[in-house]
Amino acid sequence: MKKISRIILFVALLIFDQLSKILLFEKDFDLGLFRITFVKNTGMSFGLFQGTNLFLIFVSIIAIVAFVYFRHEFKESLFFIALIITGTLGNLIDRIFRGFVIDFINFGWWPVFNFADSFIFVGVFGLIIYETFFLKNDTKVKTKKTSNAKKKLK
């Protein structure tokens, strides 16, 4: 995927997240498989750190800056890093402009969440899977090629 295509995709995801929060603000209704349940979340996932908005704004900014700064270390898994950044940015916008994050997707058996949370989850999960199962194999191949090249030079 070309750089401009990735940027367009993640801007579209961010807009989708923000539009969903605007359209579903203070709405409650049942969709069968899940409910739309408006929740003002002053913390983060699973009810952690409730009422610590300034702290979470600070942590979000640090996380975004760190991921952007170190993105070159994750060239092969940049898609997952971009999902994490997009989700974090979506919730950061809520924290700054509303003082809370809007959550609304409710399965009943799981904490209420939003699309930005989903982007973060998929990004983190994808990054873990990639780094665990695919990157090590790439590193082994590169290491083997490097050691063979060194032997040829001797």
LUMKEVO-900587 format. One record per residue: x, y, z of N, C-alpha, C in turn. Coordinates in steps of 0.1 Angstrom, whole numbers, plus 2048, in hexadecimal, padded with zeros to 3 digits. Example, Ala and Ser with C-alpha at 12.3 -4.5 7.8 and 13.67 -1.06 7.14 Angstrom:
REM residues 2
8847C784E87B7D384E8847DF84E;8807EA8478897F584788180084F;
***
This chain:
REM residues 154
8097F480080080080080980C800;8068157F780E8227F680C82B802;81683380581583C810808845810;80584B8047F98548037EC84C806;7EC83F8017E08378037DF834812;7EA8318197E982E8277E483B82F;7E984682B7E58538327D6855830;7D18538237C38558207BB84B828;7BF83E8297B88348317B783883F;7C183C8457C183F8547BA84C857;7BA85684E7B28628507A485E84F;7A085684579285184478E84A850;79684185679383A86279184486E;79984E86F79885887978B860878;78886386B77B86A86976F86186C;77085586876584B86B76384A87A;76E84988276D848891766855896;76A86189276586D89775686F893;75386C88674586D88273C863889;74185788C73884E8937358538A1;73F85A8A873D85F8B573386B8B4;7348738AA72B87E8A871D87A8A6;71B87089D70E86B8997078638A4;70F85C8AC7098548B770A85A8C5;70D8678C570E86F8D270186E8D9;7018698E56F58688EE6EA8608E8;6ED8568DF6E484D8DA6E483F8E1;6D98398E26D882B8E86CD8248E0;6D28198D96C88108D26CE8028D0;6C57F98CE6C97EB8CC6CA7E78BE;6D57E18BA6D77DC8AC6D77CD8AB;6D27C68B56D17B88B56DE7B18BA;6E87B18B26F57AB8B66FC7B38C1;6FA7C08C07007C98CB6F77D58CC;6FA7DD8D66F37E98D96FC7F58D7;6F58008D36FC80D8D46F98138E1;7038158E970181A8F770B8258F9;7068318FA70E83D8FC71583D90A;72283D90A72A83D917734848916;73585092174085A92274B85392A;75685092376184992A76C85392E;76D85593A77885F93F785857942;78584A93F79184394179683C934;79A83093579E82992979881B929;79D8129217978049207947FE92E;7897F692E7867EE93A7847F7947;78180494577E80C95178B810958;79780E9537A38129597A5821959;7AB8279637AF8359647A483E962;79883B96878D84596779085296D;78C85D96678E86A96C79C87096B;7A486A9627B286E9607B4874952;7AB87C94E7AB8819407B988893C;7BE8919447CB8979417D688D940;7D78849497E187A9487E087293B;7D386E9387D186692B7D486E91F;7D187B91F7D58839147E4883912;7EB88591D7FA88591D7FF878918;7FA86D91D7FF85F9197FC85D90A;7F08629067ED8608F77F68688EE;7F98748F280287C8EA8108768EA;8158718F582286B8F582285E8ED;8178568ED81684A8E581684D8D6;80E8578D280E85B8C481C85F8BF;8228688C782F86D8C38398628C2;8398598CC84284D8CC8408448C0;8338418BD8318398B183583F8A4;83284C8A3836853897845854896;84C8578A185B8588A186184A89E;85C83F8A38628328A185C82A896;85383088E84C82988485682287A;86282787886B82186F870814874;86F8128818738058878697FA884;85D7FE87F8537F587D84E7F586E;8577F68658547F885784A7ED852;84D7E18558447D68508377D5857;8367DB8638297DB86A8237E986C;8277F18638227FF864813801864;80C7F885D7FD7F885D7F87F786B;7FD7EE8737F87EC8817FC7F9889;8087FE88780C80A88F80281688B;7FF81787E7F682187A7E8820880;7E38138817D68118887D7815897;7E181289D7E38168AB7E38268AD;7EB82C8A47EB83B8A47DD8418A1;7D683B8977C98408937BF83F89F;7BF8348A57B68318B07B983A8BC;7C683C8BF7CA8448CA7C78538C7;7C98578BB7C58658B77B68678B8;7AE85D8B47A085F8B479B8618C3;7A08598CC79C85B8DA7A28678E0;7AE86B8DB7B58778E07AC8848DD;7A78848D079E88F8CC7928908D6;78C8858D97818858E378688B8F0;7918868F579588A903798899903;79E89E8F87A18AD8F87958B58F6;78C8B28ED7818BA8EA7748B88F2;7738AC8F87678A890076A8A690E;7768A391177A89F91F777891923;77388991977087B91B77087490D;77086790C76F86090076185A8FF;75C85B8F374E8568F07508478EC;74A83E8F47498308F173B82D8EE;7388238E572A8218E27278128DD;73180B8DA72E7FD8D572E7F48E1;7227ED8E37207E68EF71B7D88EC;7237CE8EE71F7C08EC7197BA8F8;7197C19037137BC91071D7B4918;7257AC91272F7A491A73D7A9919;73E7B591474C7BB91274A7CA915;7547D191A7537DF91D74F7E7910;7477F19127437FA906750800900;7508018F375C8068EC75880E8E0;7628138D875F81B8CC7698168C1;76881C8B57708178AA77F81A8AC;7828258B37908288B679681D8BE;78E8188C879380D8D17968018C8;78D7FF8BE78F7F38B679B7F48AD;79E8008A87AA8038A07B68008A9;7B68048B57C28028BF7C37F38C1;7B87EC8C47B87DE8C77BE7D68BB;7B97D98AF7BD7D18A37CC7D58A0;7D07E18A27DE7E58A07E77DE8AA;7E47DE8B67EC7D78C07ED7C88BE;7E17C28BC7E07B48BA7E87B08AD;7E67B88A27ED7B58967FC7B7897;8007C189F80F7C38A18157B78A9;80E7B38B38137A88BB81479B8B2;80A7988AB80A78C8A281578E898;81679989282179B88782F79A88E;8317A189883E7A189F8427938A4;83878B8A983A77E8AE83C7738A4;83477389A83476889083B76B883;83C77787F84177A87284F782872;85078B87B85D79387C86978A87F;86778188987277888D877770881;86E76B87987276486D87A76D863;87577986187D78285988A78585E;88B78786C89878A8728A177E871;89C7728728A57668718AA765863;8A27678598A776784B8B1771849;8AF77E84D8B978884B8C6785853;8C577F85F8D177C8678D977185F;8D276785A8D975C8538DF762846;8D976A83F8DF7708338EB779836;8EA7808418F578984690178084A;8FF77585190A76D855910766849;90876283F90D75C83391676682B;91177282B91977D82492677F82B;92677F83893278184093C77683D;93876983C94075E83A94775F82C;93F76482294576681594F770814;94E77A81D95878581D965781823;96577682C97177283297A76A82A;
***
